[in-house]
Amino acid sequence: MELLTFKATHTRPNAMTILETNRLTLHHLSLDDAPFMVELLNDPAWLQYIGDRNVKTLDQARFYLENGPLKSYRDLGFGPYLVRLKENNMPIGTCGLLKRDVLPAPDIGYAFMPDHRGKGYALEAAQGTLLYGRETLGMHTVYAYTTPNNEKSGKLLEKLGFTFERIFHWPETAEALKLYKSTTSA
């Protein structure tokens, strides 16, 4: 995949464009994205593979955005990004880099609405996000994790160059997860 452009990075927590790929643009999420986030966070696949974030209303979505992605942009300079189709500017999912206390380096995460799965968008967005993380943010080790039954995400991670490391247990819930790692030289 050829990455077309990188634009200004993590200087303002708004809807600025982070990167563009052939078919997609990735932007900072903003409070204006609350309606889309209510829909995405309540998608059955999100609930099954990522978990219930208890976001059912616009106010809850704004709280989630303010204390999740927007806080991450302010504190770390990166986070999950809104993925839009270039052709019509339609939001179709999220993809980004997250820093969790339980992992020694950032991890990549992604989720797409049902109508936009199986079309290569997750692969394209994740490739761009990883390239952005490495070239712009200097991240040479990135983790990812999936539930053991999420075979599609595991296959996508392998296409992205991740290797399975081990099963680990999430500290708060003891849930067993498959941990993947990708490392490039500096």
mmCIF file of the C-alpha atoms, coordinates in Angstrom:
data_MODEL
# 
_entry.id   MODEL 
# 
loop_
_atom_site.group_PDB 
_atom_site.id 
_atom_site.type_symbol 
_atom_site.label_atom_id 
_atom_site.label_alt_id 
_atom_site.label_comp_id 
_atom_site.label_asym_id 
_atom_site.label_entity_id 
_atom_site.label_seq_id 
_atom_site.pdbx_PDB_ins_code 
_atom_site.Cartn_x 
_atom_site.Cartn_y 
_atom_site.Cartn_z 
_atom_site.occupancy 
_atom_site.B_iso_or_equiv 
_atom_site.pdbx_formal_charge 
_atom_site.auth_seq_id 
_atom_site.auth_comp_id 
_atom_site.auth_asym_id 
_atom_site.auth_atom_id 
_atom_site.pdbx_PDB_model_num 
ATOM 1   C CA . MET A 1 1   ? 0.000   0.000   0.000  1.00 0.00 ? 1   MET A CA 1 
ATOM 2   C CA . GLU A 1 2   ? 1.329   3.395   -0.920 1.00 0.00 ? 2   GLU A CA 1 
ATOM 3   C CA . LEU A 1 3   ? 0.813   6.032   1.730  1.00 0.00 ? 3   LEU A CA 1 
ATOM 4   C CA . LEU A 1 4   ? -0.073  9.270   -0.010 1.00 0.00 ? 4   LEU A CA 1 
ATOM 5   C CA . THR A 1 5   ? 0.524   11.972  2.573  1.00 0.00 ? 5   THR A CA 1 
ATOM 6   C CA . PHE A 1 6   ? 1.226   12.707  6.187  1.00 0.00 ? 6   PHE A CA 1 
ATOM 7   C CA . LYS A 1 7   ? -0.173  15.916  7.596  1.00 0.00 ? 7   LYS A CA 1 
ATOM 8   C CA . ALA A 1 8   ? 0.427   17.866  10.789 1.00 0.00 ? 8   ALA A CA 1 
ATOM 9   C CA . THR A 1 9   ? 0.512   15.687  13.867 1.00 0.00 ? 9   THR A CA 1 
ATOM 10  C CA . HIS A 1 10  ? -0.675  15.874  17.445 1.00 0.00 ? 10  HIS A CA 1 
ATOM 11  C CA . THR A 1 11  ? -0.584  19.647  17.998 1.00 0.00 ? 11  THR A CA 1 
ATOM 12  C CA . ARG A 1 12  ? -4.322  20.239  18.527 1.00 0.00 ? 12  ARG A CA 1 
ATOM 13  C CA . PRO A 1 13  ? -6.955  17.842  19.861 1.00 0.00 ? 13  PRO A CA 1 
ATOM 14  C CA . ASN A 1 14  ? -9.470  18.443  17.069 1.00 0.00 ? 14  ASN A CA 1 
ATOM 15  C CA . ALA A 1 15  ? -10.563 16.807  13.829 1.00 0.00 ? 15  ALA A CA 1 
ATOM 16  C CA . MET A 1 16  ? -7.307  17.450  12.011 1.00 0.00 ? 16  MET A CA 1 
ATOM 17  C CA . THR A 1 17  ? -6.162  14.964  9.402  1.00 0.00 ? 17  THR A CA 1 
ATOM 18  C CA . ILE A 1 18  ? -3.379  12.682  10.618 1.00 0.00 ? 18  ILE A CA 1 
ATOM 19  C CA . LEU A 1 19  ? -2.792  10.690  7.457  1.00 0.00 ? 19  LEU A CA 1 
ATOM 20  C CA . GLU A 1 20  ? -4.248  9.732   4.124  1.00 0.00 ? 20  GLU A CA 1 
ATOM 21  C CA . THR A 1 21  ? -4.077  6.430   2.275  1.00 0.00 ? 21  THR A CA 1 
ATOM 22  C CA . ASN A 1 22  ? -5.346  5.569   -1.184 1.00 0.00 ? 22  ASN A CA 1 
ATOM 23  C CA . ARG A 1 23  ? -8.988  5.332   -0.077 1.00 0.00 ? 23  ARG A CA 1 
ATOM 24  C CA . LEU A 1 24  ? -9.070  6.678   3.474  1.00 0.00 ? 24  LEU A CA 1 
ATOM 25  C CA . THR A 1 25  ? -8.323  9.636   5.695  1.00 0.00 ? 25  THR A CA 1 
ATOM 26  C CA . LEU A 1 26  ? -7.637  9.292   9.404  1.00 0.00 ? 26  LEU A CA 1 
ATOM 27  C CA . HIS A 1 27  ? -8.513  12.204  11.697 1.00 0.00 ? 27  HIS A CA 1 
ATOM 28  C CA . HIS A 1 28  ? -8.462  13.107  15.350 1.00 0.00 ? 28  HIS A CA 1 
ATOM 29  C CA . LEU A 1 29  ? -11.809 12.287  16.864 1.00 0.00 ? 29  LEU A CA 1 
ATOM 30  C CA . SER A 1 30  ? -13.779 15.234  18.240 1.00 0.00 ? 30  SER A CA 1 
ATOM 31  C CA . LEU A 1 31  ? -16.869 15.694  20.384 1.00 0.00 ? 31  LEU A CA 1 
ATOM 32  C CA . ASP A 1 32  ? -18.802 16.126  17.121 1.00 0.00 ? 32  ASP A CA 1 
ATOM 33  C CA . ASP A 1 33  ? -18.190 12.414  16.473 1.00 0.00 ? 33  ASP A CA 1 
ATOM 34  C CA . ALA A 1 34  ? -20.367 11.373  19.434 1.00 0.00 ? 34  ALA A CA 1 
ATOM 35  C CA . PRO A 1 35  ? -23.273 10.078  17.276 1.00 0.00 ? 35  PRO A CA 1 
ATOM 36  C CA . PHE A 1 36  ? -20.936 7.856   15.265 1.00 0.00 ? 36  PHE A CA 1 
ATOM 37  C CA . MET A 1 37  ? -19.258 6.580   18.431 1.00 0.00 ? 37  MET A CA 1 
ATOM 38  C CA . VAL A 1 38  ? -22.596 5.584   19.967 1.00 0.00 ? 38  VAL A CA 1 
ATOM 39  C CA . GLU A 1 39  ? -23.214 3.481   16.864 1.00 0.00 ? 39  GLU A CA 1 
ATOM 40  C CA . LEU A 1 40  ? -19.708 1.965   16.701 1.00 0.00 ? 40  LEU A CA 1 
ATOM 41  C CA . LEU A 1 41  ? -19.408 1.196   20.417 1.00 0.00 ? 41  LEU A CA 1 
ATOM 42  C CA . ASN A 1 42  ? -22.732 -0.642  20.340 1.00 0.00 ? 42  ASN A CA 1 
ATOM 43  C CA . ASP A 1 43  ? -22.025 -2.688  17.223 1.00 0.00 ? 43  ASP A CA 1 
ATOM 44  C CA . PRO A 1 44  ? -22.346 -6.394  18.092 1.00 0.00 ? 44  PRO A CA 1 
ATOM 45  C CA . ALA A 1 45  ? -18.776 -7.116  16.929 1.00 0.00 ? 45  ALA A CA 1 
ATOM 46  C CA . TRP A 1 46  ? -17.395 -4.311  19.146 1.00 0.00 ? 46  TRP A CA 1 
ATOM 47  C CA . LEU A 1 47  ? -19.328 -5.692  22.096 1.00 0.00 ? 47  LEU A CA 1 
ATOM 48  C CA . GLN A 1 48  ? -18.143 -9.258  21.387 1.00 0.00 ? 48  GLN A CA 1 
ATOM 49  C CA . TYR A 1 49  ? -14.474 -8.627  20.666 1.00 0.00 ? 49  TYR A CA 1 
ATOM 50  C CA . ILE A 1 50  ? -13.666 -5.369  22.458 1.00 0.00 ? 50  ILE A CA 1 
ATOM 51  C CA . GLY A 1 51  ? -16.237 -5.073  25.217 1.00 0.00 ? 51  GLY A CA 1 
ATOM 52  C CA . ASP A 1 52  ? -19.119 -2.960  26.406 1.00 0.00 ? 52  ASP A CA 1 
ATOM 53  C CA . ARG A 1 53  ? -18.038 0.598   27.167 1.00 0.00 ? 53  ARG A CA 1 
ATOM 54  C CA . ASN A 1 54  ? -21.510 1.487   28.523 1.00 0.00 ? 54  ASN A CA 1 
ATOM 55  C CA . VAL A 1 55  ? -21.936 4.255   25.975 1.00 0.00 ? 55  VAL A CA 1 
ATOM 56  C CA . LYS A 1 56  ? -25.603 4.438   25.047 1.00 0.00 ? 56  LYS A CA 1 
ATOM 57  C CA . THR A 1 57  ? -26.286 8.180   24.823 1.00 0.00 ? 57  THR A CA 1 
ATOM 58  C CA . LEU A 1 58  ? -24.680 11.188  23.169 1.00 0.00 ? 58  LEU A CA 1 
ATOM 59  C CA . ASP A 1 59  ? -23.654 12.562  26.559 1.00 0.00 ? 59  ASP A CA 1 
ATOM 60  C CA . GLN A 1 60  ? -21.974 9.252   27.439 1.00 0.00 ? 60  GLN A CA 1 
ATOM 61  C CA . ALA A 1 61  ? -20.224 9.269   24.058 1.00 0.00 ? 61  ALA A CA 1 
ATOM 62  C CA . ARG A 1 62  ? -18.940 12.808  24.634 1.00 0.00 ? 62  ARG A CA 1 
ATOM 63  C CA . PHE A 1 63  ? -17.656 11.761  28.068 1.00 0.00 ? 63  PHE A CA 1 
ATOM 64  C CA . TYR A 1 64  ? -15.993 8.693   26.495 1.00 0.00 ? 64  TYR A CA 1 
ATOM 65  C CA . LEU A 1 65  ? -14.357 10.845  23.809 1.00 0.00 ? 65  LEU A CA 1 
ATOM 66  C CA . GLU A 1 66  ? -13.197 13.534  26.245 1.00 0.00 ? 66  GLU A CA 1 
ATOM 67  C CA . ASN A 1 67  ? -11.719 11.055  28.721 1.00 0.00 ? 67  ASN A CA 1 
ATOM 68  C CA . GLY A 1 68  ? -10.400 8.586   26.150 1.00 0.00 ? 68  GLY A CA 1 
ATOM 69  C CA . PRO A 1 69  ? -9.234  9.696   22.693 1.00 0.00 ? 69  PRO A CA 1 
ATOM 70  C CA . LEU A 1 70  ? -9.090  13.455  23.353 1.00 0.00 ? 70  LEU A CA 1 
ATOM 71  C CA . LYS A 1 71  ? -7.206  12.948  26.621 1.00 0.00 ? 71  LYS A CA 1 
ATOM 72  C CA . SER A 1 72  ? -4.793  10.605  24.824 1.00 0.00 ? 72  SER A CA 1 
ATOM 73  C CA . TYR A 1 73  ? -4.086  13.227  22.134 1.00 0.00 ? 73  TYR A CA 1 
ATOM 74  C CA . ARG A 1 74  ? -3.387  15.847  24.829 1.00 0.00 ? 74  ARG A CA 1 
ATOM 75  C CA . ASP A 1 75  ? -1.304  13.609  27.081 1.00 0.00 ? 75  ASP A CA 1 
ATOM 76  C CA . LEU A 1 76  ? 0.512   11.371  24.583 1.00 0.00 ? 76  LEU A CA 1 
ATOM 77  C CA . GLY A 1 77  ? 0.173   12.993  21.162 1.00 0.00 ? 77  GLY A CA 1 
ATOM 78  C CA . PHE A 1 78  ? -1.596  9.961   19.673 1.00 0.00 ? 78  PHE A CA 1 
ATOM 79  C CA . GLY A 1 79  ? -4.682  7.827   20.120 1.00 0.00 ? 79  GLY A CA 1 
ATOM 80  C CA . PRO A 1 80  ? -7.488  6.243   18.151 1.00 0.00 ? 80  PRO A CA 1 
ATOM 81  C CA . TYR A 1 81  ? -8.392  8.058   14.920 1.00 0.00 ? 81  TYR A CA 1 
ATOM 82  C CA . LEU A 1 82  ? -11.626 8.357   13.011 1.00 0.00 ? 82  LEU A CA 1 
ATOM 83  C CA . VAL A 1 83  ? -11.391 6.592   9.647  1.00 0.00 ? 83  VAL A CA 1 
ATOM 84  C CA . ARG A 1 84  ? -13.325 8.187   6.765  1.00 0.00 ? 84  ARG A CA 1 
ATOM 85  C CA . LEU A 1 85  ? -13.780 7.177   3.151  1.00 0.00 ? 85  LEU A CA 1 
ATOM 86  C CA . LYS A 1 86  ? -12.122 9.721   0.848  1.00 0.00 ? 86  LYS A CA 1 
ATOM 87  C CA . GLU A 1 87  ? -14.834 9.398   -1.798 1.00 0.00 ? 87  GLU A CA 1 
ATOM 88  C CA . ASN A 1 88  ? -17.662 10.726  0.381  1.00 0.00 ? 88  ASN A CA 1 
ATOM 89  C CA . ASN A 1 89  ? -16.124 11.618  3.786  1.00 0.00 ? 89  ASN A CA 1 
ATOM 90  C CA . MET A 1 90  ? -18.269 8.942   5.476  1.00 0.00 ? 90  MET A CA 1 
ATOM 91  C CA . PRO A 1 91  ? -16.967 7.730   8.861  1.00 0.00 ? 91  PRO A CA 1 
ATOM 92  C CA . ILE A 1 92  ? -16.528 3.958   8.734  1.00 0.00 ? 92  ILE A CA 1 
ATOM 93  C CA . GLY A 1 93  ? -14.507 3.074   11.834 1.00 0.00 ? 93  GLY A CA 1 
ATOM 94  C CA . THR A 1 94  ? -11.555 3.850   14.043 1.00 0.00 ? 94  THR A CA 1 
ATOM 95  C CA . CYS A 1 95  ? -7.901  2.850   13.942 1.00 0.00 ? 95  CYS A CA 1 
ATOM 96  C CA . GLY A 1 96  ? -5.089  4.126   16.089 1.00 0.00 ? 96  GLY A CA 1 
ATOM 97  C CA . LEU A 1 97  ? -2.368  3.708   18.624 1.00 0.00 ? 97  LEU A CA 1 
ATOM 98  C CA . LEU A 1 98  ? -3.037  3.404   22.341 1.00 0.00 ? 98  LEU A CA 1 
ATOM 99  C CA . LYS A 1 99  ? -0.789  3.278   25.389 1.00 0.00 ? 99  LYS A CA 1 
ATOM 100 C CA . ARG A 1 100 ? -1.915  0.956   28.123 1.00 0.00 ? 100 ARG A CA 1 
ATOM 101 C CA . ASP A 1 101 ? -0.171  0.474   31.445 1.00 0.00 ? 101 ASP A CA 1 
ATOM 102 C CA . VAL A 1 102 ? -0.212  -3.323  31.003 1.00 0.00 ? 102 VAL A CA 1 
ATOM 103 C CA . LEU A 1 103 ? 1.994   -3.229  27.866 1.00 0.00 ? 103 LEU A CA 1 
ATOM 104 C CA . PRO A 1 104 ? 5.575   -1.917  27.585 1.00 0.00 ? 104 PRO A CA 1 
ATOM 105 C CA . ALA A 1 105 ? 4.893   -0.128  24.260 1.00 0.00 ? 105 ALA A CA 1 
ATOM 106 C CA . PRO A 1 106 ? 1.826   1.239   22.440 1.00 0.00 ? 106 PRO A CA 1 
ATOM 107 C CA . ASP A 1 107 ? -0.654  -1.101  20.800 1.00 0.00 ? 107 ASP A CA 1 
ATOM 108 C CA . ILE A 1 108 ? -2.728  -0.743  17.669 1.00 0.00 ? 108 ILE A CA 1 
ATOM 109 C CA . GLY A 1 109 ? -6.482  -1.083  17.714 1.00 0.00 ? 109 GLY A CA 1 
ATOM 110 C CA . TYR A 1 110 ? -9.162  -0.874  15.051 1.00 0.00 ? 110 TYR A CA 1 
ATOM 111 C CA . ALA A 1 111 ? -12.890 -1.360  14.600 1.00 0.00 ? 111 ALA A CA 1 
ATOM 112 C CA . PHE A 1 112 ? -15.103 -0.885  11.556 1.00 0.00 ? 112 PHE A CA 1 
ATOM 113 C CA . MET A 1 113 ? -18.831 -0.741  10.962 1.00 0.00 ? 113 MET A CA 1 
ATOM 114 C CA . PRO A 1 114 ? -20.366 -3.919  9.497  1.00 0.00 ? 114 PRO A CA 1 
ATOM 115 C CA . ASP A 1 115 ? -20.878 -2.553  5.963  1.00 0.00 ? 115 ASP A CA 1 
ATOM 116 C CA . HIS A 1 116 ? -17.183 -1.692  5.737  1.00 0.00 ? 116 HIS A CA 1 
ATOM 117 C CA . ARG A 1 117 ? -15.642 -4.972  6.858  1.00 0.00 ? 117 ARG A CA 1 
ATOM 118 C CA . GLY A 1 118 ? -14.056 -7.380  4.413  1.00 0.00 ? 118 GLY A CA 1 
ATOM 119 C CA . LYS A 1 119 ? -13.087 -4.633  1.947  1.00 0.00 ? 119 LYS A CA 1 
ATOM 120 C CA . GLY A 1 120 ? -9.475  -4.130  3.000  1.00 0.00 ? 120 GLY A CA 1 
ATOM 121 C CA . TYR A 1 121 ? -10.132 -0.895  4.915  1.00 0.00 ? 121 TYR A CA 1 
ATOM 122 C CA . ALA A 1 122 ? -8.817  -2.233  8.234  1.00 0.00 ? 122 ALA A CA 1 
ATOM 123 C CA . LEU A 1 123 ? -5.604  -3.409  6.573  1.00 0.00 ? 123 LEU A CA 1 
ATOM 124 C CA . GLU A 1 124 ? -5.158  -0.093  4.750  1.00 0.00 ? 124 GLU A CA 1 
ATOM 125 C CA . ALA A 1 125 ? -5.868  2.009   7.840  1.00 0.00 ? 125 ALA A CA 1 
ATOM 126 C CA . ALA A 1 126 ? -3.634  -0.141  10.054 1.00 0.00 ? 126 ALA A CA 1 
ATOM 127 C CA . GLN A 1 127 ? -0.739  -0.062  7.553  1.00 0.00 ? 127 GLN A CA 1 
ATOM 128 C CA . GLY A 1 128 ? -0.963  3.724   7.435  1.00 0.00 ? 128 GLY A CA 1 
ATOM 129 C CA . THR A 1 129 ? -1.239  3.975   11.211 1.00 0.00 ? 129 THR A CA 1 
ATOM 130 C CA . LEU A 1 130 ? 1.801   1.761   11.763 1.00 0.00 ? 130 LEU A CA 1 
ATOM 131 C CA . LEU A 1 131 ? 3.835   3.733   9.230  1.00 0.00 ? 131 LEU A CA 1 
ATOM 132 C CA . TYR A 1 132 ? 2.752   6.983   10.890 1.00 0.00 ? 132 TYR A CA 1 
ATOM 133 C CA . GLY A 1 133 ? 3.664   5.600   14.321 1.00 0.00 ? 133 GLY A CA 1 
ATOM 134 C CA . ARG A 1 134 ? 7.090   4.514   13.148 1.00 0.00 ? 134 ARG A CA 1 
ATOM 135 C CA . GLU A 1 135 ? 8.051   7.412   10.874 1.00 0.00 ? 135 GLU A CA 1 
ATOM 136 C CA . THR A 1 136 ? 6.404   10.313  12.673 1.00 0.00 ? 136 THR A CA 1 
ATOM 137 C CA . LEU A 1 137 ? 6.190   9.191   16.301 1.00 0.00 ? 137 LEU A CA 1 
ATOM 138 C CA . GLY A 1 138 ? 9.311   6.997   16.432 1.00 0.00 ? 138 GLY A CA 1 
ATOM 139 C CA . MET A 1 139 ? 7.493   3.859   17.606 1.00 0.00 ? 139 MET A CA 1 
ATOM 140 C CA . HIS A 1 140 ? 9.532   0.833   16.595 1.00 0.00 ? 140 HIS A CA 1 
ATOM 141 C CA . THR A 1 141 ? 7.757   -1.678  18.802 1.00 0.00 ? 141 THR A CA 1 
ATOM 142 C CA . VAL A 1 142 ? 3.988   -1.930  18.646 1.00 0.00 ? 142 VAL A CA 1 
ATOM 143 C CA . TYR A 1 143 ? 1.773   -4.529  20.293 1.00 0.00 ? 143 TYR A CA 1 
ATOM 144 C CA . ALA A 1 144 ? -1.710  -5.757  19.484 1.00 0.00 ? 144 ALA A CA 1 
ATOM 145 C CA . TYR A 1 145 ? -4.047  -8.157  21.184 1.00 0.00 ? 145 TYR A CA 1 
ATOM 146 C CA . THR A 1 146 ? -7.204  -10.032 20.342 1.00 0.00 ? 146 THR A CA 1 
ATOM 147 C CA . THR A 1 147 ? -9.607  -12.339 22.032 1.00 0.00 ? 147 THR A CA 1 
ATOM 148 C CA . PRO A 1 148 ? -8.652  -15.968 21.298 1.00 0.00 ? 148 PRO A CA 1 
ATOM 149 C CA . ASN A 1 149 ? -11.730 -16.451 19.087 1.00 0.00 ? 149 ASN A CA 1 
ATOM 150 C CA . ASN A 1 150 ? -11.141 -13.356 16.922 1.00 0.00 ? 150 ASN A CA 1 
ATOM 151 C CA . GLU A 1 151 ? -9.450  -15.175 14.058 1.00 0.00 ? 151 GLU A CA 1 
ATOM 152 C CA . LYS A 1 152 ? -10.021 -12.407 11.491 1.00 0.00 ? 152 LYS A CA 1 
ATOM 153 C CA . SER A 1 153 ? -8.103  -9.859  13.563 1.00 0.00 ? 153 SER A CA 1 
ATOM 154 C CA . GLY A 1 154 ? -5.341  -12.373 14.194 1.00 0.00 ? 154 GLY A CA 1 
ATOM 155 C CA . LYS A 1 155 ? -4.955  -12.968 10.447 1.00 0.00 ? 155 LYS A CA 1 
ATOM 156 C CA . LEU A 1 156 ? -4.959  -9.226  9.782  1.00 0.00 ? 156 LEU A CA 1 
ATOM 157 C CA . LEU A 1 157 ? -2.235  -8.699  12.393 1.00 0.00 ? 157 LEU A CA 1 
ATOM 158 C CA . GLU A 1 158 ? -0.113  -11.368 10.735 1.00 0.00 ? 158 GLU A CA 1 
ATOM 159 C CA . LYS A 1 159 ? -0.574  -9.629  7.348  1.00 0.00 ? 159 LYS A CA 1 
ATOM 160 C CA . LEU A 1 160 ? 0.671   -6.460  9.043  1.00 0.00 ? 160 LEU A CA 1 
ATOM 161 C CA . GLY A 1 161 ? 3.844   -8.228  10.175 1.00 0.00 ? 161 GLY A CA 1 
ATOM 162 C CA . PHE A 1 162 ? 2.901   -8.953  13.782 1.00 0.00 ? 162 PHE A CA 1 
ATOM 163 C CA . THR A 1 163 ? 3.939   -12.213 15.375 1.00 0.00 ? 163 THR A CA 1 
ATOM 164 C CA . PHE A 1 164 ? 2.065   -14.043 18.078 1.00 0.00 ? 164 PHE A CA 1 
ATOM 165 C CA . GLU A 1 165 ? 3.931   -13.687 21.378 1.00 0.00 ? 165 GLU A CA 1 
ATOM 166 C CA . ARG A 1 166 ? 1.840   -15.460 23.995 1.00 0.00 ? 166 ARG A CA 1 
ATOM 167 C CA . ILE A 1 167 ? -1.473  -15.679 25.800 1.00 0.00 ? 167 ILE A CA 1 
ATOM 168 C CA . PHE A 1 168 ? -1.707  -13.093 28.541 1.00 0.00 ? 168 PHE A CA 1 
ATOM 169 C CA . HIS A 1 169 ? -4.378  -12.232 31.082 1.00 0.00 ? 169 HIS A CA 1 
ATOM 170 C CA . TRP A 1 170 ? -5.806  -8.734  31.320 1.00 0.00 ? 170 TRP A CA 1 
ATOM 171 C CA . PRO A 1 171 ? -5.048  -7.607  34.901 1.00 0.00 ? 171 PRO A CA 1 
ATOM 172 C CA . GLU A 1 172 ? -8.476  -6.196  35.834 1.00 0.00 ? 172 GLU A CA 1 
ATOM 173 C CA . THR A 1 173 ? -10.579 -9.043  34.430 1.00 0.00 ? 173 THR A CA 1 
ATOM 174 C CA . ALA A 1 174 ? -8.167  -11.998 34.065 1.00 0.00 ? 174 ALA A CA 1 
ATOM 175 C CA . GLU A 1 175 ? -9.524  -12.394 30.518 1.00 0.00 ? 175 GLU A CA 1 
ATOM 176 C CA . ALA A 1 176 ? -7.179  -14.486 28.362 1.00 0.00 ? 176 ALA A CA 1 
ATOM 177 C CA . LEU A 1 177 ? -5.986  -12.588 25.271 1.00 0.00 ? 177 LEU A CA 1 
ATOM 178 C CA . LYS A 1 178 ? -3.605  -13.313 22.409 1.00 0.00 ? 178 LYS A CA 1 
ATOM 179 C CA . LEU A 1 179 ? -0.680  -10.875 22.433 1.00 0.00 ? 179 LEU A CA 1 
ATOM 180 C CA . TYR A 1 180 ? 1.090   -9.943  19.191 1.00 0.00 ? 180 TYR A CA 1 
ATOM 181 C CA . LYS A 1 181 ? 4.214   -7.842  18.640 1.00 0.00 ? 181 LYS A CA 1 
ATOM 182 C CA . SER A 1 182 ? 5.771   -5.997  15.720 1.00 0.00 ? 182 SER A CA 1 
ATOM 183 C CA . THR A 1 183 ? 9.288   -4.574  15.874 1.00 0.00 ? 183 THR A CA 1 
ATOM 184 C CA . THR A 1 184 ? 11.228  -2.654  13.260 1.00 0.00 ? 184 THR A CA 1 
ATOM 185 C CA . SER A 1 185 ? 14.759  -1.361  13.469 1.00 0.00 ? 185 SER A CA 1 
ATOM 186 C CA . ALA A 1 186 ? 15.280  2.291   14.306 1.00 0.00 ? 186 ALA A CA 1 
# 
